[in-house]
Amino acid sequence: MSTATDPDPALDALLDERALSKLRWRCRRGLLENDLFIERFFARHESGLTVRQADALGLLMDLSDNDLLDLLLGRKAPRDDLARDDVTRVLGMLRATRQSA
């Protein structure tokens, strides 16, 4: 897995159609509240998602539904492996979709 400080230019490439489709499938959640955040996120950002952002989103999708919702609602801050710039940025993008809805 990469970090936000990784200078690899391939990480800043846009996701191709197949990778985007796989990411959408992986982001399906059991809690409706999480799904709403994620649907709005994709509606707003899918055409400009990078490999780095997809990696960070994948880390967030590894969380349980309740832990993810706590992060999305700002009840908790990212810790441990999630306390990275790229994860924080994607989390901010996810939260911004809540405010614009």
BELZI-V981228 format. One record per pair of residues at least 24 apart in sequence whose C-alpha atoms are under 8 Angstrom apart, sorted by the first residue. I is the first residue (numbers start at 1). J is the second residue. If there is no record, write none. Layout:
i: {I | I}
j: {J | J}
This chain:
i: {1 | 2 | 2 | 3 | 3 | 3 | 3 | 4 | 4 | 4 | 4 | 5 | 10 | 11 | 11 | 11 | 12 | 12 | 12 | 13 | 13 | 14 | 14 | 14 | 14 | 15 | 15 | 15 | 15 | 15 | 20 | 23 | 23 | 26 | 26 | 27 | 27 | 29 | 30 | 31 | 33 | 34 | 34 | 34 | 34 | 37 | 37 | 37 | 37 | 37 | 38 | 40 | 40 | 40 | 40 | 41 | 41 | 41 | 44 | 52 | 53 | 53 | 53 | 56 | 56 | 56 | 57 | 57 | 57 | 59 | 60}
j: {55 | 52 | 55 | 52 | 84 | 85 | 86 | 52 | 84 | 85 | 86 | 85 | 51 | 50 | 51 | 52 | 50 | 51 | 52 | 50 | 51 | 48 | 49 | 50 | 51 | 48 | 49 | 50 | 51 | 54 | 46 | 54 | 58 | 58 | 61 | 58 | 61 | 65 | 65 | 65 | 69 | 65 | 68 | 69 | 72 | 72 | 94 | 95 | 97 | 98 | 94 | 94 | 97 | 98 | 101 | 93 | 94 | 97 | 97 | 86 | 86 | 87 | 90 | 86 | 87 | 90 | 87 | 90 | 91 | 87 | 87}
